[in-house]
Amino acid sequence: MVKRNENIAKLQAGYLFPEIGRRKKALLEKEPDAKLISLGIGNTTEALSTHIVEGLHKEVTRLGTSEGYTGYDDDAQAQAFLDKLKTRISNNWYNGIISPEEIIVSDGSKPDCGRLFFLFGNNVSVAVQDPAYPVYVDGSVMIGATGNYNSDTEEFDGIEYMRCTEENDFFPDLSKVKRTDLIYICSPNNPTGAVATKKELKELVDFARKNRSIIIFDAAYSEFIREKGLPRSIFEIEGARECAIEVSSLSKPAGFTGVRLGWTIVPKELKFDDGQSVGKDWQRVVGTLFNGSSNIAQWGAIAALSETGLSEIKETVNYYMENAKIIKNGLDGLGIKTFGGVNSPYIWAAFPGKKSWDVFEDILTKAHVVTTPGAGFGKAGEGFVRFSAFGKTSDIKEAVKRLQENLK
Ligand SMILES: Cc1ncc(COP(=O)(O)O)c(C=O)c1O
């Protein structure tokens, strides 16, 4: 018999979403006619926009011709298309602050997070925001970069958890953070909806440079930023090119959750302690373990990153952000304190003194609305639930009406 990977064995049972599913099922067994509305998930619901669909169609047609067919991207024509996409990401997404050679196109930011664990291996220390998108912790555990789960603290030993609370505007107080090799930061944040300011990110960059750490910046929600002056990329911050990697994706803004296309930026200046280029090792990891994103998704992305595509993306984002406003106003009207929802599709609602699973259950049973309990994202999420703005506006309005009628 083969021994189980001891690092995977350290993981706690996938608790959050299975438990939400179990509780939904239990409610439906009691009340089979209940029409549940989910404001709990981060999955997109709106159809791909016209120009993107045209881009996808064109590529499918091209792949069906013998002149146009391409396989792996070592083919000259495929390489030229990939270069076109990188140029669009560089010019139209990053306004030229990143050069195309620093962009590695992928099938999404979560798979890139997975490959980044390979890049750094298990001999690194890791800091994560608490609460956080679960991939950063679980991936670090799987690669063996942490200790065991500690049932007293209910956290993994060896991880530096950076508490993000109302008191620190949901951005870590770096004076309390121990030095680690890697620092995971997500802005706009899932789940708190908070966006780091330029000042906060400058402090983070200075902190990372002083400590010779690398920041892994997850910008998957950058397109949801509405207010002017807030940074959409860590590379808007002076000094970030020496200490940061950024992952990003078309999943949420362009509805590519199923199409799959993202990218990672590794700047040329980023080096390991022996002076070797991080970007070169990243190319090696990606070249060894991954054969690129699909040709079809790339052409969808080329269309998405054109002028027309970008204006369609804005419309989709506006649609979700209108939903966010409806949820936020509805909760405000009930006297519930909320955060986020202005520059992010997530609304972080505070229920001080209550357990987030109890609040989840209360909302589920009284209003038949599904949320996500904050405690599922980390200890600092206790007392909060997350509302997601991904959904049909008609469902969102109905959900808010039910909240108003049943939670008074
Ligand atoms: C913070 C964050 N990063 C990354 C992802 C995954 O994105 P992708 O679909 O590009 O893998 C998600 C998805 O929910 C997310 O919330």
The ligand as an SDF file (V2000), in Angstrom:
LIG
                    3D

 16 16  0  0  0  0  0  0  0  0999 V2000
   -9.4930   35.9030   -4.3040 C   0  0  0  0  0  0  0  0  0  0  0  0
   -9.6560   34.9540   -5.4220 C   0  0  0  0  0  0  0  0  0  0  0  0
   -8.5930   34.6340   -6.1780 N   0  0  0  0  0  0  0  0  0  0  0  0
   -8.6970   33.7620   -7.1830 C   0  0  0  0  0  0  0  0  0  0  0  0
   -9.8900   33.1430   -7.4850 C   0  0  0  0  0  0  0  0  0  0  0  0
   -9.9350   32.1000   -8.5590 C   0  0  0  0  0  0  0  0  0  0  0  0
   -9.9840   32.6440   -9.7750 O   0  0  0  0  0  0  0  0  0  0  0  0
   -9.7920   31.8230  -11.1190 P   0  0  0  0  0  0  0  0  0  0  0  0
  -11.1490   31.4970  -11.6030 O   0  0  0  0  0  0  0  0  0  0  0  0
   -9.0440   32.7710  -11.9860 O   0  0  0  0  0  0  0  0  0  0  0  0
   -8.9820   30.5960  -10.8580 O   0  0  0  0  0  0  0  0  0  0  0  0
  -11.0230   33.4490   -6.7290 C   0  0  0  0  0  0  0  0  0  0  0  0
  -12.2980   32.7800   -7.0260 C   0  0  0  0  0  0  0  0  0  0  0  0
  -13.2610   32.8300   -6.3420 O   0  0  0  0  0  0  0  0  0  0  0  0
  -10.9040   34.3690   -5.6750 C   0  0  0  0  0  0  0  0  0  0  0  0
  -11.9570   34.6830   -4.9100 O   0  0  0  0  0  0  0  0  0  0  0  0
  1  2  1  0
  2  3  1  0
  2 15  2  0
  3  4  2  0
  4  5  1  0
  5  6  1  0
  5 12  2  0
  6  7  1  0
  7  8  1  0
  8  9  2  0
  8 10  1  0
  8 11  1  0
 12 13  1  0
 12 15  1  0
 13 14  2  0
 15 16  1  0
M  END
$$$$
